[in-house]
Amino acid sequence: MIVRSLKEIEDTVRHVRGASGTWESKRLVLAGERVGFSLHETTLYAGTQTTMWYAHHVEAVLCVEGEAELTDEETGEKHWVTPGTMYLLDGHERHTMRPKTDFRCVCVFNPPLTGLEDHDENGAYPPPDPTA
């Protein structure tokens, strides 16, 4: 059994801040735990814009605090995401988040992240390392 708190992750290697300066993520469960998914609490900062494309991962996101506009960059469709709203990127959709307020969410990735990933120039994380 693993028990881990957000507080104990703060300012450790599991607390990742994006090079873009638009987000931070506390990574609770990672590939090293070998459970088939990773679990994160992520905050996107108010007034920023982050374009992402998880070419190698499926992500489910549940908003727990804040408000943001989600744009599907493939269709142009926009959604308003507020607490209690979930979105699932099951088709590897390129998408943009524009938080009106600090936007805190819980994210699940499959395959799991190793913990140090940051978005590349395409907004993607690298392909999973099968040895991780």
N, C-alpha and C positions, 0 to 999 in steps of 0.2 A: 504494500500500500504506500502511496506517495501522498503526503499532505504538504502543501506549499501555499504561502500567502503572497499577495501582491506586494505587501510591505517588505517582505524579506528579499524580493527580487529587485527592488529599487536600487539603482546605481550599481548593479552587478552586471556581469556579462550577458545575462538574460534580459536586461533592460536596454533595448536597442533604440537609438535615435537615428532617423533617416538622414542621409547626407543632404537631402533636399531642404531640411529644416521644417518640413510641413507635418511631420508625424513622429510619434514614439510608440514603442510596443513593448509590453511586458510579456515575456514568453514563458508561460506556465508549464506546458507539456511540449516536449520536442522529440525529434526523431530518435535521440538517444534513449528515450524511455521505451521504445519499441512497442508502441500500442497502435500504430497504424494511422495516427493523425497528430496534428499539433494544435494547441489551444493558446490563444493570446488575448490580452486586453490591449487594444490599440486606441490611441487618441490622435485625431487629426485636428490641427489647430484652426481656430476661427479665422476667417478671412483669407485662407490659403486655397490652393488648388493642387490636387494630386491626380495624375493620370496613371493608371495601372493596367497591366495586362498579364494575367497569370497564365501564361502559355503552357506551363508544365504542372499546374496545380488547379484543384477545384477549391473554392473558398465559400464558406457560409459565414454571414455577418449578421449579428443581432445588435441593434442600437440600444444602448442602455441609458444614454444621456446625450442631450444636444440635438441639433438639427442640421441637416445637410441636403444639398441637391446632388442626386446621383444621375449621371448622364451615361447612357449606353452609347459609346462612340461609334458603334457599328450601325445603329438604327436612328440615332438622334433622340430617342425616347428619354424623357426626364421623369424622375420620381423624387418625391419629397420624403426623406427618411427621418423619422422621429422615434422616440423611445417606444420599444415594443415592435418596431418594424424589422423584418428580416429580409435579406436578399441573398440569393444563391447564384454564384457565377459558375453554373454547370456547363456552359458552352464556351468557357475561356474568353468571355467578352472583355474587350478593351473598354475601360470605363473611367470616368472622372468624378471625383468627389470634391464638392465645394461647400465646406462647412460654414454655416452662418454663425454658429457658436462653437466652442470646443465640442468635439463630437467623440464620445467614448463608446466603444463597441467591443463585443466579444467575437472573436474570429476563430474558425476551425479550418485547418488546411489538410488536404489529402492530395498527394503524399505529404507527410509531415515535413516541416522545416527543421533545419539543424540548429538554428538560433541566431546566426550572424548575417542572414540574408538582408540585402538592401536592393531596392529597385535599380535595374540597369537602365541604359539610355532608352529602351523600349517600354519601361515601366514593369518589366518582368523580374521574377526571381530566377536564378539559374536552375537548370534541371536538377532533380534530386540526385544525390550521390548514393548509389546502391550499397556502398560500404559503410555509410553513416549509421 
